[in-house]
Structure formats: C-alpha cells, structure tokens
C-alpha cells in the first residue's frame, strides 16, 4: 500500500510540473477584404470588414515536419470568421511560427481538415476548405524563437499584407478537376489575445487517477500470478 501511495505522489508531482504553465490562447482579429473571387462578387467585396477568431494550446509540441526557422503545431482548436452576415467555423487549427526568415517573422493560423470539418454559411456556393490568418513583422523582432508564444501583441507586427485568405473548392473545367482557390483575401489590421491558464489541478487529478488505476491493475495482476504459482 505504501508503494502505491508513493507512486501516486510521484505521478502528481510530474503532472503538476508538466501542466502548470499550460494555457489556451484566444486570438480575436479584424481586417479588410483586399480581393475577392468572382463567385462571391456582390456578396463580399473589396473594402468590406471581416472579423474572426482562433485559439491554440501554448503547450502543444512542434510537429516532426518542423524545420530550421519554421515550426508547425497541430493544435486542433477551432477557427472562425464573419463577413457581411456570413460566418463559419472550421476545426483542425494548425499554427505556423516562422522566426528570422528572409522576410522577417510570421505567425499563421491555418485551419483546414477539408470541407467536412467546416460548419457555417456557404461562400461562393461552396463550403469553406481553409481559413488562413497571418500576422507578419518585416523587422523580424516580433518572435523570439519558433515556440508557440503565450501571448501576442499586435503592436509588434506590421500586419498587412501577409496573404490571409478564405479558401473554397472550385471546379477547374480546363483541368477537369476540383482545385482550392482563394474566395476572399484580406489584410488583418488588428488583433487582441486573451490567455486562459489551464487549471493544473484538472490535469493533475486526471493524470493521478489514471496512474493510480494502472498501479492497482498491476498489483491485482501480480496477486493473480502469485496465486497461480
């Protein structure tokens, strides 16, 4: 029994040390439409205001695809937009952090798991394939490294133009296939962030219970083995 208690305390200590600094970062952004596809003409036009939000867990480890000055993070949080009464949300948010590249620093949220992950209004008669939101800093001073930042300050970025867009599938009759195209391109003009710490106690309790259950099962299995022998 004493061994179980000691193991339980060790699991608690480990869980607390790993999750104490974890937080969900919520980003609310606004921008101006800079270009629109013919399929949305009259519905979404140049100069229209577009807003949206996305979030990520700052404790997410980088993807194996990361390289040199660019890191990818599969955060699986939602990303949403709203423009001229049209709105939608897609899951599978992928954060890209690029530090000290030839064009400076870039922070991007690319939400795409295909149209099946989208819920909301049709854009140009099609479901949204991706919501790509980018913040850039040509001076290369906004990001210190390629890890996920716990907060972002819009004053650190010279925001537009960095290629933010909403993509939809369009049928290419010349190639006889479906292709992804930018239905709406926009420049982010401002954003705000809110950081909400993940309660360490929640992770601690769950991890500790799971660990304790494993220990109990191991003990029970050992008892059965002793009985058989």
N, C-alpha and C positions, 0 to 999 in steps of 0.2 A: 504493500500500500504506500509506503514511504517513497518507493521508487516512482510510483505513478504521480504522487504529489510533486516531487522534484521535477519530473519531466513536464508536468503541467505548467509549472512556474517558468521553466526554460522556454517553453512554447510561447507563453505570454510575453516574456521579455523580448523574444525575437520578433514577434508580431508587432509589438509596440515600436521597436526600433525601426522596422521597415516602413510602417504606415504613418508614423507621427507627423511627417511633413507632407503627406499626400493631400491634394486639393483639386477640386473641379474649377476650371477657369471658364467663365461665361463671357463671350465677346458679342457685343451689340454694335452693328456697323450701319452706316448710311452712305449713300453715294448718288452719283448722277449717271444716267444712261448715256453712253458715248457712241453707241452704234446698235442697230437692231436689224434682224433678218427680215426679208420681205414677207415672211409668213406671219409676222406679228405687227406689220405696219398698220397704223391707226389704232392699235391696242397698246403698244409700248413703243414710244418714240424717243429720239434723241432729246436730252434735256429733262426727261422725267426723273423723279426722285425714286430711288429704290432703297429698301432697308432690309435688314436680316440679322441673323444671329447664328452662332455655333458655339460649341463647347468642347473641352478636352480635359483629360486627367493628366496633370503635370508629372505624375509618377510613371507614365507609360514608357516602357523601354524602347529604344530605337529598333527599327526593323533591320533584319540582316541585309536588306537591299541598300542600306545607308553607305555612303562612301565619301571620303575626304571631307569637303566643306559642306556637304548636304546630308541631312538625316531625315528619315521618314518615320512617322509614328502612327500606327493603326489604332486610333482611339475609340472607334465605333460609337461615337456620340452623334446627335442629330445636328443638321444644318438647315436653316430655313431662310426664306426670302418673302418679300411682299412688294408689289409694284402695281399701281393703278387698280387696286381692288383684287388683283390676282395674287395668290400666295401658295406656298407649298413647302414641304419638308422632306428631306431625304436622309437616310442613315448611312453609316459607314464612313464617318469623317476621317480623312487622312491628313495629318498635319505634316507640312514640309518646312524645315528650318534650314536656311542656307546662310552661312556666315562667311564674310570676307571673300565673296566671289568677284569676278571681274566687273560686275555691275553693282556691287555693294551687297547689302544684306537683304534677305527676303524671307517673309513669313507667309505661308499659304495654307489655306484650308480647302482641301478638295474632297467634297462629299460625293461619292459615287459607288454604288453597288449595282448599277444598272437601273433601268426604269422600274423594275419590280420592287425596288426599295423606296420608291417615291410615292408620296400621298399628297394630293392637292389639286389645284387647277391645271388644266392643260395649257401649255404655252405653244402657240402656233399649231394648235390641234394635236399636240403630242405631249406625253408625259416627260418630265424633266429627267435627263440622264445624269447630269452633274451640276453642282453649284461650286464654282471655283472662286474663292475670295483671296486676294493677295494684298499684302502690305509691303512696301519697299522702302529702303533707305540707301540712296546712292552714295552717301558718305561712308557707309559701312561701319557705323558706330552704334546702331540700334541693338544689335545682338552681340553678346559677348562670346558665345560658343554655339555649338549645334545641339544643345539640350533644349527640352521644352521649357520655356520661361513660365514662371509662376504668375507673372503679370506683364502686361504690355501697355506702353504709353504712346498714344497717337502723336504726341509732340516729338517723339524720337524718329518718326518716319516722314519722308516726303512722299505722301501717299500715291497720288496718281502720276502717270498712268502705269499700271503694272499688270494689265491683262486679266482683270476679274471678268467672269462671264457665267452665263447660264447656258448649258448645252442641251440640245434636244436631238432626237434621231430624225433625219431627213432622207427620203429615198432619192438616190442619185440614178436618174434614168440612163445617163451615158454609161455609167459603170455597172448598171443593173444590180445595185446593192444598197443597203442601208448604211449611212455614214453619220457620224456625230458632227454637228455644226453649232456654232455659237448663235443662239437665238437672240441673246441680249449680251452686249458688252457694257461694262460700267467701270467707273473710277470711284474707288472708295475715298470719300472726303473726310470722314471722321469715324472714330470708334471708341467705345469705352469697354473696360473689362471689370468683372467682379470675380474675386477669388473666394471660394467657399471651401474651407478645410473639411476633409472627410473625417468624421469623428473616429479617432483611433480606437475608442472603446468598442465601436461596432465591429471593426476588423479584428480587434483583439479577442472579443468574445467568440466570434465565429471561428477564427483560427484555433483558439484554445479548445473549443468544443470538438472540432474536427480532430485535433491532435489527441485529445483525451479518448475519443471514441476509438481511434486507431490503437492506442495503447491498451484499452480494455479488450479489444478484439484479439490483440496479440497475446495478452495474458490468458484469455479464455482458450485460445488455440494451444498454448503451452500446457495448460492444465489437461486438455484432451490428450495431448501427446504423452504426457506423464501417465495418464490412466491406461493408455493403450500399451505402454511399455511395462 
